[in-house]
Amino acid sequence: MRDKPVEDLTEMEASRELRMLAKEIAEHDKRYYTDEAPIITDPDYDLLRRRNEEIEARFPDKVRKNSPSKRVGAPAAVSQGFAKVRHAVPMLSLQNAFDDADVMEFETRIRRFLSLDDAAPISLVAEAKIDGLSLSVRYIDGKLERAATRGDGEEGEDVTANVRTIEDIPETLPAGAPAVLEVRGEVYLSHSEFRRINKEREAESAALYVNPRNAASGALRQLDASITASRRLQFFAYSWGELSAPLAETQFGALQRLAEFGFSINPLTDACDGAAGALATYAKIGEARPNLDYDIDGVVYKVDRLDWQARLGQVSRAPRWAIAHKFAAEQAETKLLAIDLQVGRTGAITPVARLEPVFVGGVTVSNATLHNAGEIERKGILIGDTVTIQRAGDVIPQVVGPVMAKRPDDAQAFTFPETCPVCGSEVTRGLDGGDAVARCSGGMVCKAQRLERLKHFVSRNAFDIEGLGGKRVEELIERDLVQSPADFFRLEARVRSGEINPGEWEGWGATSVTNLFAAIEQRRVIGFDRFLFGLGMRQIGETTARLLARHYGDLPNLQTAMATATEPESEAYQDLLAIDGIGAGVAADLVAFFHEPQNQEILDALANALTIETLEAPANVASAISGRTIVFTGGLEAMSRGEAKARAEALGAKVVGSVSKKTDVVVAGTDAGSKAKKAAELGLEIWTEAEWLAVAVGEQSA
């Protein structure tokens, strides 16, 4: 289906593909951020997101609550010695532009959202996109108080001691700086410094760093700040978070203020006249790229006027007023030696190309994702082919396709097995986003699925049990000590009873065992949303887990509802579907999970071992529509529909596309039509546009 143009998709096809894209992208997020073992390149990942966004734009009523467009980047790493920090203002990621047309469309979207005519000038700020690590540095009354990594955008790690060693980051700010100022930017390592460090490590017979970004990451997260100081990290400031007073009226003016405060601003930053000017700057920066002493992977464009930035606001994952225009990926040729199979948490069997090692994009690579059987067939790849691979960023590359002129006579087609390569269970096939995905039917019987599910259970965004990395989990399974999630919480009692003795195991010292049990004990109290996410249910990502946790409140309520949601006509099933963002596919997978006897045993065991806390409702601003469900219908004159929706959500409302008895307010513009009629029939509260503006503009002024 992904070869089918978006404009040709039916509503059913769009819904199905969005469901599968959400699942696939979430899986890649987990592999990259949590497992640190990605199987997809940046460009390939970006294409998945782009396809998702294009379908959502054409079918806005099909946008899912767990959509990738609502997710923000990497989870905070967990390491002994670094406290977690909650960002006062979330650190967002950026949407991507892949070509000139995307940049022109970015300008068009701005005009449409702000209701600007074609003649209205739009000034953009273009700046080189540094390939480093995002950092937030907070100042109170001119003094550096705290520095934190980006983490998942909501929560990062406290790296204040290490950041104090970076010369580009001032300890104090001059008079005139806001009393509260959170400066954001990118920590990076220059090429010359990278070469110096690796030369020293080579002399010491130590492992060499793969690239400057990895070296910078390692330096920033040293427990010994003196080691960080020796790495000579640098910092470019490009944005800000919490402020007690405005810096300027424009993005460019604010950057100049930061420079006056003592921060380094990337010299490859310029104000541009619209998309055309931004593209000209992109070309200039691209020409300068080979001669720079640091890595860049694209150019970021931002709307210059800060009042427009405020109006444009954000989607949950990224601001509407900024976009990243990436450079093309580096490519190389190598030989495809074999195709191996990996079985994932949900049973999906993924083919992975085993390659003759080749140097590309700064590293030597020997594996690349092939996604699924359909991908292999579409690209016409045979074992033995010389293939083109590409790599962008610090990820395993993808196979672009075969080099037909170099195909050997003995090249062989690859055939998927009928049974799981790990457990021998039957392999089923179904359409995931239009592709025939092979899936092991063994469930927890399959050792590979069991391992991946248990690794997911203890991962950072789930139960977040420090000290239980993939290798530890694998060893516990091998020793037959952990076969289901509740087994983690029985380990300490088994050690105390003398049933098992980890002291006899290599690498399990007394201190590490004590720390592990303490970490496990801390997770006996867990939020309901993290609990649900940790179960590893198909299509239940973090966002959907939060939706379910808020809707049902606790596990017993959810179990009761799922037990009675066996029929699509049942009240419980309809209540599940009424949750904005829960479609028929997610509902079916959820009900199926709760009706599986093996899963019921897992849930009961965990319920006995844990205290599962009710998810607290998010803190919304006090407004007339906070916590209420609102529908916009008809034409609005004072602001675009997109801006109205964004404003309502910022005021704590839930915006939906259809009218039902659960709707609280219907805002009826011109030619409201059937939705307004249905609202009147249901006796719902109906507002005119003027009444809506009194709330929207009044609250904004307040």
C-alpha positions in Angstrom: 0.0 0.0 0.0 2.9 2.4 0.6 3.6 2.5 -3.1 0.1 3.8 -3.5 -0.1 7.7 -3.7 -1.8 9.2 -0.6 -4.4 10.9 -2.7 -5.5 7.5 -4.0 -6.0 5.9 -0.6 -9.5 5.1 0.6 -10.5 6.0 4.2 -10.2 2.3 5.2 -6.7 2.0 3.7 -5.6 5.3 5.3 -6.8 4.2 8.7 -5.1 0.8 8.4 -1.8 2.3 7.2 -1.8 5.0 9.9 -2.3 2.2 12.5 0.6 0.2 11.2 2.8 3.3 10.7 2.2 4.2 14.4 3.3 0.7 15.4 6.3 0.6 13.1 7.6 4.0 14.1 7.1 3.3 17.8 9.1 0.1 17.4 11.9 2.0 15.7 11.8 4.6 18.4 12.2 1.9 21.0 15.1 0.3 19.1 16.9 3.6 18.8 16.1 5.3 22.1 15.6 2.5 24.5 17.5 -0.5 23.2 20.2 1.6 21.5 20.1 -0.9 18.6 18.4 0.7 15.6 17.8 -1.1 12.4 16.8 1.8 10.2 18.6 4.9 8.9 17.6 8.5 9.6 16.4 9.1 6.0 14.3 5.9 6.0 12.9 6.7 9.4 12.1 10.2 8.2 10.3 8.8 5.2 8.0 6.8 7.4 7.2 9.9 9.4 6.6 11.8 6.2 4.2 9.2 4.9 2.4 9.3 8.2 2.1 13.1 8.1 0.9 13.1 4.5 -1.9 10.6 5.3 -2.9 12.6 8.4 -3.1 15.8 6.4 -5.4 14.2 3.8 -7.5 12.3 6.4 -7.4 14.6 9.5 -10.3 12.6 11.1 -8.1 9.5 11.1 -5.3 11.0 13.1 -4.5 8.6 16.0 -3.9 9.5 19.6 -0.7 7.4 19.4 0.3 9.0 16.2 4.1 9.4 15.7 3.4 13.1 15.0 2.5 13.4 18.7 5.7 11.9 20.1 8.9 13.5 21.3 12.4 12.1 20.9 14.7 10.1 23.1 14.0 8.9 26.6 16.3 10.1 29.4 19.2 7.7 29.9 19.5 6.0 33.2 22.9 5.9 34.8 24.1 5.9 38.4 25.1 9.4 39.4 22.8 11.5 37.2 19.6 12.8 38.7 16.6 13.3 36.4 15.3 16.8 35.7 11.8 17.8 34.6 11.9 20.5 31.9 9.8 23.5 32.8 9.1 23.9 29.1 9.3 20.8 26.9 12.2 20.4 24.6 10.6 19.6 21.2 11.9 17.9 18.2 11.5 19.2 14.6 9.6 18.2 11.6 11.7 17.5 8.6 11.9 18.8 5.0 13.3 16.5 2.4 13.4 18.7 -0.6 12.7 22.2 -1.9 9.0 21.5 -2.3 8.7 20.7 1.4 10.3 24.0 2.3 7.9 25.9 0.1 5.0 23.9 1.6 6.3 24.9 5.1 5.8 28.6 4.1 2.4 27.8 2.6 1.3 26.1 5.9 2.4 29.2 7.9 0.3 31.5 5.6 -2.7 29.2 5.8 -2.5 28.8 9.6 -2.1 32.6 10.2 -4.5 33.5 7.4 -1.9 35.6 5.6 -2.2 36.5 1.9 0.4 35.6 -0.7 1.9 39.1 -0.6 2.5 39.2 3.2 6.3 38.9 3.8 7.5 36.1 6.0 10.9 36.4 7.5 12.7 33.2 8.4 15.9 32.5 10.3 18.1 29.8 8.8 20.8 28.2 10.9 23.1 25.2 10.4 21.8 22.1 12.2 24.6 20.9 14.5 24.9 17.1 14.8 25.5 17.0 18.6 23.5 16.7 21.8 20.7 19.0 22.9 21.2 20.8 26.2 19.3 23.1 28.4 21.1 25.5 30.7 19.1 27.3 33.4 20.1 30.6 35.0 18.5 32.2 38.0 19.4 35.9 38.8 22.3 35.6 36.3 23.9 32.5 37.9 24.1 29.1 36.3 21.8 26.9 38.4 21.4 23.7 36.4 22.1 22.0 33.1 20.1 19.1 31.7 20.1 16.9 28.7 17.1 16.8 26.5 16.1 13.2 27.3 12.6 12.5 26.1 11.7 16.2 25.8 9.9 16.2 29.1 12.6 14.8 31.4 16.4 14.8 31.0 19.5 14.2 33.1 21.3 16.7 35.4 24.8 17.2 34.0 25.5 20.6 35.7 28.9 19.7 37.0 30.1 18.6 33.6 28.6 21.6 31.8 30.5 24.0 34.0 33.7 22.8 32.3 32.5 24.0 28.8 34.0 27.4 28.1 31.2 28.4 25.7 28.7 28.3 28.6 29.1 31.3 31.0 28.8 30.8 34.7 27.2 34.2 35.2 25.2 36.5 32.9 25.6 40.3 32.6 23.2 42.8 34.0 20.0 43.0 32.0 19.5 39.3 31.5 16.1 38.0 32.6 15.9 36.8 36.2 14.9 33.3 34.9 16.6 32.3 31.6 16.8 28.8 30.2 19.2 28.7 27.3 19.0 25.8 24.9 21.5 24.7 22.3 23.8 21.9 21.1 26.9 20.4 22.7 29.4 19.2 20.1 33.0 18.1 19.6 35.1 19.6 16.8 36.7 17.4 14.2 40.2 18.5 15.3 39.4 17.6 19.0 37.9 14.3 17.9 41.1 13.4 16.1 43.2 14.4 19.1 41.2 12.3 21.5 41.3 9.2 19.2 45.0 9.6 18.7 45.5 9.6 22.5 43.2 6.5 22.9 45.1 4.7 20.1 48.4 5.3 21.9 46.8 3.8 25.1 45.3 0.8 23.1 41.8 2.0 24.0 38.8 1.6 21.8 38.4 4.5 19.4 35.3 6.6 19.2 33.2 6.0 16.1 32.3 9.7 15.5 32.4 13.1 17.2 28.8 12.8 18.3 29.4 9.6 20.2 32.6 11.1 21.7 30.7 14.2 22.8 27.9 12.1 24.4 30.4 10.1 26.3 32.2 13.2 27.5 29.1 15.0 28.6 28.0 12.0 30.7 31.2 11.3 32.6 30.8 10.9 36.3 34.2 12.6 36.7 33.9 16.2 35.5 37.6 16.5 35.0 37.4 13.9 32.2 34.7 16.1 30.6 36.9 19.1 30.9 39.7 17.3 29.1 37.5 16.6 26.1 37.0 20.4 25.3 33.4 20.3 24.4 31.8 23.3 22.7 28.3 24.7 22.7 26.1 26.7 20.2 23.1 28.4 21.7 20.0 28.6 19.4 16.9 28.8 21.5 15.4 29.2 25.0 12.9 27.6 27.3 11.5 29.2 30.4 11.8 33.0 30.5 10.8 35.6 33.1 11.0 38.4 30.5 11.1 38.4 26.7 14.5 38.5 25.0 13.4 40.3 21.9 10.5 40.6 19.4 12.2 38.3 16.8 14.2 35.0 16.7 17.2 36.8 15.2 17.1 39.6 17.8 16.9 37.0 20.6 20.0 35.2 19.3 21.8 38.5 19.3 20.8 39.0 22.9 22.2 35.6 23.8 25.4 36.5 22.1 25.6 39.7 24.2 25.2 37.4 27.3 28.3 35.5 26.3 27.0 32.6 24.4 28.4 31.3 21.1 25.9 31.6 18.2 26.5 29.6 15.1 28.0 32.0 12.5 26.1 30.1 9.8 22.9 31.8 10.9 21.0 34.4 8.8 17.6 36.1 8.4 16.0 35.1 5.1 13.1 36.4 3.0 10.7 33.5 3.0 11.3 30.0 1.7 13.2 31.2 -1.4 15.7 33.0 0.7 16.0 30.1 3.1 16.8 27.7 0.2 19.5 30.0 -1.0 21.0 30.0 2.5 20.7 26.2 2.5 22.8 26.0 -0.6 25.5 28.3 0.8 25.7 26.3 4.0 25.9 23.1 2.0 28.9 24.5 0.1 30.6 25.4 3.4 29.9 22.1 5.1 33.0 20.2 3.9 35.3 22.8 5.4 33.7 23.1 8.8 35.4 21.8 11.9 32.2 20.3 13.2 29.4 18.1 11.9 26.1 19.5 10.6 23.3 17.4 9.1 21.0 20.0 7.7 19.6 23.5 8.1 16.8 24.6 10.4 14.3 27.3 9.4 12.4 29.2 12.0 9.7 31.9 11.7 11.5 35.1 12.8 8.6 36.9 14.5 8.1 35.6 18.0 4.5 36.7 18.2 3.8 34.5 15.2 5.7 31.7 16.8 3.4 32.0 19.8 0.3 31.9 17.5 1.6 29.0 15.5 2.2 27.0 18.6 3.1 23.3 18.3 1.8 19.9 17.6 2.7 17.5 20.5 6.0 16.5 18.9 7.2 19.6 17.2 6.7 23.4 16.8 4.7 24.5 13.7 7.0 27.5 13.3 10.2 25.5 12.6 11.4 22.8 10.3 14.7 20.9 9.7 15.9 20.6 6.1 18.2 17.6 6.0 21.2 16.9 3.8 21.2 13.8 1.6 22.5 10.6 3.1 25.9 9.2 2.2 25.9 6.0 0.0 28.3 3.1 -0.6 28.3 -0.3 -2.4 28.9 -3.6 -0.8 28.0 -7.3 -1.1 24.9 -8.9 0.5 26.2 -12.1 2.0 23.0 -13.4 3.6 19.7 -12.5 5.1 19.2 -13.2 8.8 15.8 -13.1 10.7 15.1 -11.3 13.9 11.9 -12.0 16.0 10.6 -8.9 17.8 8.5 -8.4 20.9 5.2 -8.7 19.1 6.4 -11.7 17.0 7.1 -9.7 13.9 9.9 -11.4 12.0 12.3 -8.8 10.4 14.8 -9.7 7.8 18.2 -8.1 8.3 20.9 -8.0 5.6 24.3 -9.4 6.5 26.8 -7.3 4.5 30.4 -7.4 3.6 31.8 -4.7 6.0 32.0 -1.3 4.3 32.9 2.2 5.6 30.1 4.7 5.1 28.9 7.8 6.9 31.9 7.7 9.3 31.6 4.0 10.5 32.1 0.5 9.3 28.8 -1.3 8.9 27.9 -4.9 8.3 24.1 -5.1 8.9 21.1 -3.3 7.4 17.4 -3.6 7.8 15.2 -5.1 5.0 12.0 -4.4 6.9 9.8 -7.3 5.6 9.3 -9.7 2.7 7.5 -7.1 0.7 10.4 -4.8 0.9 12.8 -7.4 -0.4 10.5 -8.2 -3.3 9.8 -4.6 -4.2 13.5 -3.8 -4.3 14.3 -7.0 -6.2 17.2 -7.9 -3.9 18.9 -11.3 -4.2 21.4 -12.9 -1.9 24.8 -12.4 -3.5 23.9 -9.0 -5.0 26.1 -6.0 -4.8 23.8 -3.5 -3.1 23.8 0.2 -2.5 23.5 1.2 1.1 23.1 4.6 2.7 23.7 5.9 6.2 22.9 9.2 7.8 23.6 9.8 11.5 24.7 7.2 14.0 22.4 4.3 12.8 22.7 1.0 11.0 22.1 1.7 7.3 19.4 0.6 4.9 19.7 -1.3 1.6 18.6 1.1 -1.1 18.6 -1.6 -3.8 20.7 -3.9 -5.9 23.4 -2.8 -8.5 22.0 -4.7 -11.4 25.1 -4.4 -13.5 27.1 -6.3 -10.8 24.6 -9.1 -10.2 26.3 -12.5 -10.1 24.9 -15.5 -11.9 24.5 -17.5 -8.7 22.5 -14.8 -6.9 19.6 -16.5 -5.0 16.1 -15.3 -3.9 15.3 -15.3 -0.2 12.2 -17.3 1.0 10.6 -16.7 4.3 10.2 -19.8 6.5 6.8 -21.3 7.4 7.9 -21.7 11.0 9.6 -19.4 13.5 13.4 -19.7 13.3 13.6 -19.5 17.1 10.8 -21.6 18.5 9.4 -23.5 15.5 5.8 -22.1 16.0 3.7 -21.4 12.9 4.4 -18.2 11.1 1.3 -16.2 10.3 1.1 -13.4 7.7 -1.1 -10.3 7.8 -1.1 -6.9 6.3 0.7 -4.3 8.3 0.5 -0.9 6.5 0.0 -2.8 3.2 3.0 -5.1 3.7 2.7 -8.8 4.3 4.4 -9.1 7.7 5.5 -12.5 8.9 4.8 -13.1 12.6 5.6 -15.9 15.0 2.5 -17.2 16.6 4.3 -18.6 19.7 3.8 -15.6 22.0 5.7 -16.0 25.3 6.5 -19.6 24.4 8.9 -18.1 21.8 12.2 -17.3 23.6 12.9 -14.4 21.3 9.5 -12.8 22.0 9.9 -13.4 25.7 13.3 -11.8 25.8 12.1 -8.7 23.8 8.9 -8.4 25.9 10.9 -8.6 29.2 13.5 -6.1 27.9 10.7 -3.8 27.0 9.1 -4.3 30.4 12.2 -3.0 32.3 13.1 -0.3 29.7 13.3 3.3 30.4 9.9 4.5 29.4 8.2 1.5 31.0 9.3 0.2 34.4 12.7 1.8 34.1 14.6 -0.6 36.3 18.2 0.5 36.5 20.7 -2.3 36.2 18.5 -4.5 34.1 20.0 -4.1 30.6 19.4 -6.5 27.7 22.3 -8.7 28.6 21.2 -9.1 32.3 17.7 -9.9 31.2 19.0 -12.5 28.7 21.1 -14.1 31.4 18.2 -14.3 33.8 16.1 -16.0 31.2 18.9 -18.4 30.3 19.2 -19.4 34.0 15.4 -19.9 34.0 15.0 -17.4 36.8 12.7 -15.0 34.9 10.1 -16.1 32.4 7.3 -13.5 33.0 7.4 -9.9 34.3 6.3 -10.7 37.9 9.4 -12.9 38.2 11.6 -9.8 38.5 9.9 -8.9 41.8 10.5 -12.4 43.2 14.2 -12.5 42.7 15.2 -10.9 46.0 13.1 -13.3 48.1 14.5 -16.2 46.3 18.1 -15.0 47.0 17.2 -14.4 50.7 15.8 -17.9 51.0 19.0 -19.4 49.6 17.2 -20.8 46.5 19.5 -18.9 44.2 23.0 -17.4 44.7 24.0 -14.7 42.2 27.4 -14.5 43.9 28.3 -17.6 41.9 27.6 -15.9 38.6 30.4 -14.0 36.8 29.9 -10.2 36.9 27.2 -10.3 39.6 29.0 -8.7 42.6 27.4 -8.1 45.9 27.1 -4.4 45.3 25.6 -4.7 41.9 23.1 -7.3 43.2 22.1 -5.0 46.1 21.7 -2.0 43.8 19.6 -4.1 41.4 17.2 -5.3 44.1 16.9 -1.7 45.4 16.0 -0.5 41.8 13.4 -3.3 41.5 11.9 -2.5 44.9 11.5 1.2 43.8 9.3 0.0 40.9 6.9 -1.8 43.1 4.9 1.4 43.0 4.3 2.3 39.3 2.0 4.7 37.4 -0.9 3.0 35.6 0.2 4.5 32.2 3.8 3.2 32.6 2.4 -0.2 33.7 0.2 -0.5 30.6 3.1 0.6 28.3 5.4 -1.9 30.0 3.1 -4.8 29.1 4.2 -4.5 25.5 0.8 -4.9 24.0 0.6 -4.5 20.2 -0.2 -0.9 19.1 -0.2 0.4 22.7 2.6 3.0 22.8 3.1 5.6 25.5 0.5 8.0 24.3 -2.2 5.3 24.0 -1.2 3.9 27.4 -1.8 7.3 28.9 -5.2 7.6 27.1 -6.3 4.2 28.5 -5.0 5.0 32.0 -6.8 8.3 32.2 -10.0 6.9 30.8 -10.3 3.7 32.9 -8.5 5.0 36.0 -7.1 1.7 37.3 -6.4 -1.9 36.3 -9.5 -3.5 37.7 -11.8 -1.1 35.8 -9.9 -1.8 32.6 -10.0 -5.6 33.1 -13.7 -5.4 33.8 -14.3 -3.3 30.7 -12.3 -5.6 28.5 -14.0 -8.7 29.8 -17.4 -7.3 28.6 -16.1 -5.8 25.4 -16.3 -9.0 23.4 -18.9 -7.8 20.9 -18.5 -4.7 18.8 -22.1 -3.8 19.7 -21.5 -4.0 23.5 -21.5 -0.8 25.5 -17.9 -1.5 26.8 -16.6 -1.9 23.3 -18.3 1.3 22.1 -16.9 3.1 25.1 -13.4 2.0 24.2 -13.9 3.2 20.6 -15.2 6.6 21.9 -11.7 7.4 23.2 -10.3 9.8 20.7 -7.4 8.1 19.1 -8.5 4.5 19.7 -9.6 2.9 16.4 -11.0 -0.5 15.6 -7.6 -2.1 15.1 -6.2 -0.9 18.5 -9.4 -1.9 20.2 -9.3 -5.4 18.7 -5.7 -5.9 19.7 -6.4 -4.6 23.2 -9.5 -6.8 23.8 -7.6 -9.8 22.4 -4.7 -9.2 24.8 -6.9 -9.2 27.9 -8.8 -12.3 26.8 -5.6 -14.4 26.4 -5.4 -16.7 29.5 -1.6 -16.4 29.6 -1.8 -12.6 29.7 -4.5 -12.8 32.4 -2.1 -14.8 34.6 0.7 -12.2 34.0 -1.7 -9.3 35.0 -2.9 -11.1 38.1 0.7 -11.9 39.2 1.8 -8.3 38.7 -1.3 -6.9 40.5 -0.3 -8.9 43.5 3.3 -7.8 43.4 2.7 -4.0 42.7 1.0 -0.9 43.8 -0.4 0.6 40.5 -1.1 4.3 41.0 -3.9 6.1 39.2 -2.7 8.5 36.6 -3.1 12.1 37.7 -4.9 14.3 35.2 -2.5 16.7 33.5 -2.3 20.2 35.0 -4.2 22.4 32.7 -4.5 26.2 32.8 -7.7 27.4 34.4 -10.0 28.3 31.6 -13.7 28.1 30.7 -13.0 25.0 28.5 -10.3 23.2 30.6 -11.2 19.5 30.7 -14.1 19.9 28.3 -14.6 18.3 24.9 -15.1 20.8 22.1 -16.1 20.5 18.4 -15.5 23.2 15.8 -17.9 23.2 12.8 -18.5 25.6 10.0 -16.2 28.4 8.8 -14.3 30.7 11.2 -13.4 34.2 10.2 -11.0 35.5 12.9 -8.6 32.6 12.8 -8.0 29.4 10.9 -9.5 26.1 12.0 -6.0 24.9 12.9 -5.2 27.9 15.0 -8.6 27.5 16.8 -7.9 23.9 17.6 -4.4 24.7 18.8 -5.7 27.5 21.1 -8.4 25.2 22.5 -5.9 22.5 23.3 -3.6 25.0 24.9 -6.5 26.0 27.2 -6.9 22.5 28.3 -9.7 21.4 26.1 -10.0 18.1 24.1 -10.8 18.8 20.5 -12.7 16.1 18.5 -14.1 16.0 15.0 -17.6 14.5 15.6 -20.5 15.5 17.8 -21.8 13.0 20.4 -23.5 13.0 23.8 -20.0 13.2 25.3 -19.4 16.6 23.6 -19.5 19.6 25.9 -19.3 22.5 23.5 -19.8 23.0 19.8 -18.4 26.2 18.2 -20.6 26.9 15.2 -19.2 29.1 12.5 -20.8 30.0 9.2 -22.6 27.2 7.3 -22.2 24.9 10.4 -24.5 22.3 8.9 -25.3 18.8 10.3 -23.0 19.0 13.3 -24.7 22.1 14.6 -28.1 20.4 14.0 -27.1 17.3 15.8 -25.7 19.4 18.7 -29.1 21.1 19.0 -30.9 17.8 18.9 -28.7 16.5 21.8 -29.2 19.7 23.8 -25.5 20.5 23.8 -23.9 23.9 24.5 -23.5 25.8 21.2 -21.2 28.8 20.9 -21.0 31.4 18.2 -17.5 32.4 16.9 -17.8 35.6 19.0 -18.4 33.6 22.1 -15.5 31.3 21.3 -13.2 34.3 20.7 -14.2 35.8 24.1 -12.8 32.7 25.7 -9.8 32.2 23.3 -8.6 35.7 23.1 -9.6 36.7 26.6 -7.7 33.8 28.1 -4.7 34.5 25.9 -4.7 38.1 27.1 -5.0 37.0 30.7 
